[in-house]
C-alpha cells in the first residue's frame, strides 16, 4: 500500500495545486453528474438546474432570469466545490488520522464515502435551509444526491488531494547549489 504523504504546510505551491485540482475536478464531475441527472432522470434542463442553485440567493425569480441566473448558479456551484475542497485540504493538513486512513487500502474510497455525503448533509440540512428559510424536502431525489456525493463529490476532492500528495512527494527536489 503506497502511503499518502502528509501535506507540507510550508509548501504553498503544493497546497495551491491540490486546491486547484480538487476544486476543478469536483466542479466539473459534480456539475456533469447533476446535469445528466436533471435531464435524464428528472426531465428538466441544465439551465433550470443552475437557476435552482441561484434561487438559494436570489429567490424564485432566478427561474425567469435566463442566462444570467444560469451563469450565477454555475458560479455558485464552482465556488461551493472550491470551498469544500479547501475545507478537506485544510483538514488533511492537520489531521493525522485522515492521513492514516488515506494511506490504508482503498483509503481514498473510505474517506470519500464519508466526506462526500457529509458535504451533502451539511448543505441540504443546514446551509440551504438557512438561505431559503424552509426545511429540506427529503425525497427520493434527496437520497440520490446523498448517495451520489460519494463518487461525484467525495472522490474528486479526496482523490485529487491524495494524488497530488503522492505525485509531488515522488518528484526529485531541486538541489541547492
C-alpha positions in Angstrom: 0.0 0.0 0.0 1.6 3.3 -1.0 1.5 5.8 1.8 -0.3 9.1 1.3 2.2 11.7 2.2 1.3 14.3 4.7 0.8 17.8 3.3 3.7 20.0 3.9 2.1 23.2 5.3 5.2 25.3 4.3 4.9 24.3 0.6 2.3 26.7 -0.6 2.7 25.7 -4.3 1.8 22.1 -3.5 -1.2 23.2 -1.4 -2.4 25.6 -4.1 -2.1 22.8 -6.8 -4.0 20.4 -4.6 -6.7 23.0 -4.1 -7.0 23.8 -7.8 -7.1 20.2 -8.8 -9.7 19.3 -6.3 -11.9 22.3 -6.9 -11.8 22.0 -10.7 -12.3 18.2 -10.7 -15.2 18.5 -8.2 -16.9 21.4 -10.0 -16.7 19.5 -13.4 -17.6 16.0 -12.2 -20.4 17.0 -9.8 -21.7 19.5 -12.4 -21.9 16.8 -15.0 -23.5 14.3 -12.6 -26.2 16.8 -11.6 -26.7 18.0 -15.1 -27.1 14.5 -16.5 -29.4 13.5 -13.6 -31.6 16.6 -14.2 -32.0 15.9 -17.9 -32.1 12.1 -17.9 -34.0 11.3 -14.7 -35.9 14.4 -13.8 -37.0 15.6 -17.3 -35.6 19.1 -16.7 -32.8 21.2 -18.2 -29.3 22.1 -17.2 -30.3 25.8 -17.2 -33.1 25.1 -14.8 -30.8 23.1 -12.6 -28.3 26.0 -12.2 -31.1 28.6 -11.9 -32.3 26.5 -9.0 -28.9 26.8 -7.4 -29.1 30.6 -7.9 -32.5 30.6 -6.4 -30.9 30.0 -3.0 -29.6 33.5 -3.2 -32.0 35.5 -5.4 -35.2 33.6 -4.8 -37.6 32.0 -7.4 -37.2 35.0 -9.7 -34.0 33.2 -10.8 -36.1 30.9 -12.9 -37.1 33.9 -15.1 -33.5 35.2 -15.2 -32.4 33.3 -18.3 -28.7 33.0 -19.0 -27.7 35.5 -16.2 -29.1 33.4 -13.4 -27.9 30.2 -15.0 -24.4 31.7 -15.0 -24.9 32.8 -11.4 -25.9 29.3 -10.4 -22.9 27.8 -12.2 -20.6 30.3 -10.5 -22.1 29.4 -7.1 -21.7 25.7 -7.9 -18.0 26.2 -8.6 -17.4 28.3 -5.5 -19.0 25.6 -3.4 -16.8 23.0 -5.0 -13.7 25.0 -4.2 -14.9 25.8 -0.7 -15.4 22.1 0.2 -12.1 21.3 -1.4 -10.4 23.9 0.7 -12.0 22.5 3.9 -10.9 19.0 3.0 -7.3 20.0 2.3 -7.2 22.1 5.4 -8.3 19.1 7.4 -5.9 16.8 5.6 -3.0 19.1 6.5 -3.9 19.0 10.2 -5.5 15.6 10.9 -3.1 12.7 11.1 -5.9 10.1 11.4 -7.2 11.2 8.0 -3.8 10.8 6.5 -3.5 7.3 8.1 -6.9 6.2 6.7 -5.9 7.6 3.3 -2.7 5.5 3.4 -4.7 2.3 4.0 -6.0 0.0 1.3 -8.9 1.8 -0.5 -8.2 4.8 1.7 -9.5 7.3 -0.9 -12.8 5.4 -1.2 -13.1 5.1 2.6 -12.6 8.8 3.2 -14.7 9.8 0.1 -17.6 7.6 1.3 -17.8 9.7 4.4 -16.7 13.2 3.2 -19.0 13.3 0.1 -22.2 12.5 2.0 -21.1 14.8 4.8 -20.9 17.7 2.3 -24.5 16.9 1.1 -25.8 16.6 4.7 -24.3 20.0 5.7 -25.5 21.7 2.5 -29.0 20.2 2.4 -29.8 20.2 6.1 -28.1 23.4 7.3 -26.9 25.8 4.6 -29.7 25.6 2.0 -32.5 25.7 4.6 -30.9 28.8 6.2 -30.7 30.5 2.8 -34.2 29.6 1.6 -35.9 29.8 5.0 -37.7 26.4 4.7 -36.9 22.9 5.8 -35.3 20.4 3.4 -37.6 18.2 1.3 -36.3 14.7 1.9 -37.5 12.7 -1.1 -36.0 10.1 -3.4 -34.1 12.9 -5.1 -32.5 13.8 -1.7 -31.4 10.2 -1.2 -30.0 10.0 -4.8 -27.9 13.1 -4.0 -26.7 11.7 -0.7 -25.5 8.5 -2.4 -24.2 10.4 -5.4 -22.0 12.6 -3.3 -19.6 9.8 -2.5 -18.4 9.2 -6.1 -19.2 12.6 -7.6 -18.0 14.9 -4.8 -16.0 12.9 -2.3 -13.8 11.0 -4.8 -12.8 14.1 -6.8 -11.9 16.0 -3.7 -10.2 13.3 -1.7 -8.6 11.7 -4.8 -7.2 14.9 -6.1 -5.7 15.9 -2.8 -4.3 12.4 -2.2 -3.0 12.0 -5.8 -1.2 15.3 -5.5 0.4 14.3 -2.3 1.9 11.2 -3.8 2.8 12.8 -7.1 4.7 15.8 -5.6 6.5 13.8 -3.0 7.9 11.4 -5.7 9.3 14.3 -7.8 13.0 15.0 -7.5 13.7 18.0 -5.3 15.9 20.8 -6.8 19.3 20.8 -5.3 20.6 23.9 -3.5 23.7 24.7 -5.5 
